[in-house]
Amino acid sequence: MKNQLRKALAMGAAALMMTSMIGCGSTDSASAGEDAGATTEESGSSSEPVEISYATFAVGTHASAGAEAKVLEEFNKQYGDKIKVNVEELPSDDAFVDKMKVLANSKSLPDVCIAKNGIRELAIENGQAVDLIPYLEEDAEWAKFVGEGAIEYNKTDDGKLYSISNQRQIVGYFYNKELFEKAGIQPAKTWDEWMSNCEALKASGVAPLALMTGENCWTTNLVLCSYVGSQGEEGNAFMNTTHPDSYNNDAVISGLEMMQKCLQDYTTSDAVGAAYANAANNFLQENAAIIPNGLWMTSDFSDESKAVAGLADKIGVALYPEDSMISQFEVGYTLNTAGKSEEEQEAALTFLKFITGEWAQGVYLEEAGVLPLTDNVAISDEYKAANPLVADMIELSGQAKYTFENFDNTAYSSVIDEFAVSYPQLVYGEITAEEMAQNLTDAIAENK
């Protein structure tokens, strides 16, 4: 079922290029409130607003911070007299995940929060998470903009839905066209060519890859999952399997061997132990020629407080070798109000509908380059013209032969933690690729 969904996602993304409807970001504040709230009953009956809690890591320099602030501001304009949202801001993804896991253990998660990296499972286990299927069934307008693909993607085996996606991801990699031209190369069509490109870039005097092994090993694992997911039917099936029971397979082991070489010879000197911010800075300052990342990064290329002047004009986007790409929905938000008062539950649901609805999806597209969940939220020709890398990636997605998820979506959180522990050992020759695959497999038990 999931493989069929992913094929449909790629086709749907390509179909967006055929759309020339009015851009969702052009909705004014009045119609935004009308669209977002039209399907939701008013919350609270007293003169005082009902208070709910929300936690976020999209703050500060986060790529979605501007969009997050705009959505929260609009919600307060529309509902502030009825609902007060107490927002807890966490400074990073890691700080957010750590705090939410602590709160989950004491059954005190915020009423609404992003449920990534195992938070959703903890919310289900502790009884806070609410099944959202009944609310979607009674609100066809909301369900239309969430979409069947996102709903099916996050359903549990028993048909329940404990989280609503907040974005659809199609992920390739960005490359510096000027540095590629200097090295005499084009984006690789095979993994052998990927490695020869890395050698050519290194010979030209620039680090080929902006990698990192700290945090969730984000950019490094995007390359690894793309290698594994493009290794025929077996590798592709593995990267489309949620919570696999073993990492001891040929595709993972050969991928780890490739990543060992990449981390030893084809990345920056600070990659081992580095955070995402280090990898991003290396690409934005032209210290590296390639960064695996999502479309949300595109705004950074023209931000001269982050990037060298004129960088945006030099950047291209490509599929991974073998015409492969990450294509997935995010876990999204949980509604953690089980056992709370009817007023609190209604208020939190109103907020959840707003931040996952048509208008908010449009804001995240316009402000953060995050693709809407369905084609019902149109991408205007004007937006595509102003954001050519987004348009190019959407077009490329229709050419993808292999699509798959990334490890953040498929692996247990303990496995993600193990990646950060084992990569340095792999780089320094303390363990082999086979031993690292076994370490990842052993880490599965920590979640059982």
N, C-alpha and C positions, 0 to 999 in steps of 0.2 A: 504493500500500500504506500509506504513512504517513498519508495523509488518512483512510483507513478506520480506522487505529489511533486517530487523534485523536477521530473520532466515537465510537469505542467507549469511549475514555477518559471523554469527557463523560457518556456514558450510564452508565458504571460508577460515576462519582462521584455521580451523582444517585441511583443505586441504593443507595449507602451510607446514604442517609437512611431507607431502608426497613428497615435492619438494627437489631435490638435484641438482639444477642448480648452476651456478657460482654466488657467492654473488655479490650484486650490489655495495658493497663498494670497490670492487677490481678494479673498472674502473679507469684508470689513467687520469691525467689532460687533456691530449689531447683529449681522447675519451669523457671525460665529457663535454668539450665544444662542441664537435661534436654532441653528443646526445642532449644536452640542447638547442643548437641553430639551429639545422638542420631544424626545422620547422618554424623559425621566420625570417622575413625579416630584413635586416640591418636597424638600426634606425639612422636617422640624415644624413644630406647631407653636412653640413658645416664642417670645419676643427676642430671646437671646439665641445667637447662632449655635448650631450643634457643632461641637468640636471633634475633629478627626485628626489622625496622625499620619504622616507621610515621610519617608526617608528617601534621600537621593544622593548620588555621587556625581551627578551632572552639574558641577559647580566649578568656579574658578576658571582654569584653563581647559577644562574638559570640552571636547568638540561639540557637545550638545548643550553646553551651559546656557548659551543665548536662547536657544529654542525652549529649554526648560523654564527659564525665567519668563519668557513671553507667554507660555501656556499657563503658568501659575498666576501671572498677573491678570490674564483674561478671565480665568476661572473666578478669581476674587472679584473682578468687576461684575460678573454675571450672578454670582452666588454668595458674595461676601456677607450679605445681610442675613443669610440663612445658614451658611456653612463656614466655619473657620478651620482652615487647614494649618495645623501646626507642623512645620517642615523642619526636619532634622537634616542638616547638610554634613555629609562625610567627605573628607578631602581627597579620597582616592577609591578606586575599585576595591583594593585590598582592605582598606579601612572599613568600607561599607560591608563587605562580605563577612569580615571578622565580627563586626558589631551585630549584624543581623543574626549570625549563628549563635552568638551569646544570648540575644533576646529570644530566639526561638527555643532555646533550652529552658527558658523560664516562662514560656508561653506569653511573651509580651512583645511580639513583633508589631510594628506599626500597622495601622488599618489597611494601608496600601503600600506596597514596595515592590521594586524589581526583585524577582525571585531566582536570580542566576546562581550558578555554582553550588547547587544543592539546597538553597534556601527554600525553594518550593517544596521539596521533599520533606524538609523539617517542619514546614508549616502544615503539611498534610498529616504528618506523624503526630504533631502535638495537638491537632484538632482545631487549629485556628483557621485554616484555609477553607474557603467556601466554594462549592461546586457552582460554576457560572453558567452551565447549560440552561437551567430554567430561566435565567434572566435574558439570555440570548434568544431563547424560544419565544419569549413574550415581547421582545423588542426587535422586530424585523429590521427596522432602520439601522439600529446599532449593529446588528449581525451582518448587514450588507457591507458595512465598511470594515468590519473585522475580517470577514471572508471565511469561506469554508476551508480553504487551505490552512490558514492559521489555526482554525478551530480543530481540525483533524490532527494537525501536527502536534498539538500539545495535549491531546486527550490521553487519559490513562487507559490501561487495558480494560477496565470495567466501564469505559465510555464516559467517564466524568472529566470535567475540565476545571483545573485549579489555577490556571494562569491565562492571561490574554497577551498575545504578542504585541510589542510596541513598534516593531519594525521588521522589514524583510531585508535580508542581506544577500547581495551578490558581490563576491570578493575575488578580485584578481590581484595584480600588483602594479604599482607605479614605477616608472623608470625615467631617468634623466636622458632625454633624446640627445642632448649635446654631448654628454659623456659616452653614450652609446656610439655616436658618430665618430668621436675621437678614437674609440677602441675598434671601429670598423665592424660593428655587429648590429643585428636586428633581434627583436624578441624571439626567444628560443621556441622551436616547435617540438623538440624532444628533450628528454632529461640529459642525454649526452651533450646536446647542444647547450643546455643550461650551464653545465659544468665548463664547457669550452668558452662560453661567454664570460663566465666568472674569471677564468684564466686570462682572457684578453683584457678585461677591465683592470685586473690586478696589474698586468704588464703595462697598462697605460698610466698607472700611477694613482688609481683611486680604489678604495675598498668596494668590491662589487655589491655586498648585501648589508642592509641595516638590520642586524639581528640582535636579540637579547635573550638571556636565559633567566632573568629575574621575573618576579610576579607570576603571570601565567604563561610566560615564554611566548607571548602573542605572535610576534612576527616570525619567529623561528618555527613555531608549530603550524603556522599557515603554510609554510613551504613543505613541512613534513606531511601534513594531511593531504596536500595537493599531490605529492608524490605517491602516497599510499592510495589515494582515491582514484588515481589514473592508471593503476596497475591491473588493468583488465577487470573482468567481472568479480574476481575474488577480492581484489583490493578495494574496488568501488563498493561492493556489498559491505565490507568491513567498515568503511568510513560513513556508511549510511545505517550503521547499527548502533542503537543507543545502549550504553553500558555493556560493551562486549565482555565476555568472561575470560579473555586472554589476549595478550599482545604478542604472543609467541607465534608469529606467522612471517612468511618470507617477505611480504610487502613492507611490514613495519620494520623488520630487521634490516633489509636493504636500504630503506629510507633513513634509518638511524645511521647507517654507515655513510650515506651521502651527507647527512647533516653534520656528522663528525668532521668530515673534510671541509664543509662550508664554514663551520665554526673555527676550525683550526687555521684555514688558509684564505678564506674569502669574505671576511667581515672585519669590522673595526676592532681595534685593540681593547675596547672597553665592553665588548659584547657579553662576555661571561659575567653573569651577575647583574647585568644592566637591566634597568626598567624600560618600559615603553618610551618614556620621555627621552631617554638617551638615544634610542634607535631613531625616533622621529627627528630629533635634533640633528643627528648625523646625516639624514637624508635632506632635511631642509637647509642645511648648511653646505650641501654638496660634498660632504665627506664620504658619501656612499651613493652608488648609482641606482640601486633598486630598494624599494621597501614594499613588502607584502602588507596590504592594509585595505580597509574598506573605504567607501565613497565619502564617508564623513570627514576624511582628511583633506578633501579638495580645497576647502576654504583656507587651510593653513598655507597653501602654496603662494597665495597672493598677500598674505599677512606679513608685512616687513618687520614686525616685532618678533616673528618666529623664523622667517625664511629670508634667504639672500634676495636682494632686489632682482626682479625679473624672472624669478624661478618658475612662476606659473606658466609662462610661455614655453618652457623647456620640457614640461612633463607630459608623458604619454601613459596610457594604461593598456594592459595586456592580459590575456588569459595565461594560465600556467601551461607548461608543456603538455602535449597530447590533447590540446584544446580542452583543458579542464578548469573548473572554477568551483568555489564554495557557493552554494545556493541554499539558503535556509531561513527559517523564521527564528526570532529570538524567543526565549522562554517568556519574557514579558513580566506583567504585574500579577501578583496575587492579591485577593481580597481577604484579609485576615480578620473577619468580624464575627466569626461563629461564636454564639453565646452572648453577643452584645445586644444593647437595646435596639428596638426597631428603628428608632430615630437615627442612631449611629450607623446601623446597617444601610439605611436608605441614603444617608449623607455620603458614606464612603462609596456606595455604588454610583451615585451621581458623579462623584469625582472620577471614579474609574472610567465611566462612560465618556466623560469629557476628554480625559487625557489619551484615550484610545480611539476617539471618534474622528470623523472626517476632517474637521477644522484643525485639530491638533496634529494629525498626520500630515496635513499640508504645511504646518509650521515647521515640523521636523524635517520635511523635505527642503523647504526654502532656506531654513537657517542652518541645518546640519547635514544636508545631503543624504538623509535617511529615506530609503524608498518606502512608499506607502504599502500597506498590506494587500491591497487589491487594485485592480484597474479602475474601480469605481471612484478612486481619488485620482483625478487626471493630472498628468504632467504636461504643462503647456509648452508650446513651441518656443515661447519667449524664455521659459526657464531653461530648456535644453540648449538654446542658443547662448545663453549666459553661462551655462555650466557644461561645456563640451565634454569634459572627462566623464561626467555622469551619463551623458547621452552616448558616448562611445562605449562605456561599459555595458549599458543596457543593450546596445546593438550587438556587442560581442557575445553577450549571454545567449543570444539566439543561435550562436555558432558552436556552443559548448557540446562536446561529445560526452564528457564525464562531469557530473555534478554530484556534490557530496556536502556533508556537514564538516565543521571543524571539531577539534578535540574538546573545546569548551562546551560544546553542545552534547557530545556523545559520551564523554568520560566522566567517571565519578570525580568529585572534587579532590579526593585523596590521590587520584592518579595525576591530576593537574599539578598538585603539590609535588609529587614525585618527579615529574619532568624537571622542575626547577632544581631538585636535589641531584638528579642523575646526570643532567647535561654537563655540568662542570667536570664530573668524574669521567664522562665520555671524552670530553675535549682533551683532558690531561692524561688520557690513556690509562686511567685507573680501573676502568671497566670496559668491556667490549659492547658492541651493539646488541649481541645476544643477551648479555647480562643486564643491560638497561631494559630490554624488552621484558625480561623476567622481573626486574624491579617494578615495572609498571603493572605487571600481572599481580605481583604480590600485594601491591597497594590497593587493589580492588577489595581485598578482604576487610580493609579498614571501614568500608561502607556497608558491610553486611553483618 
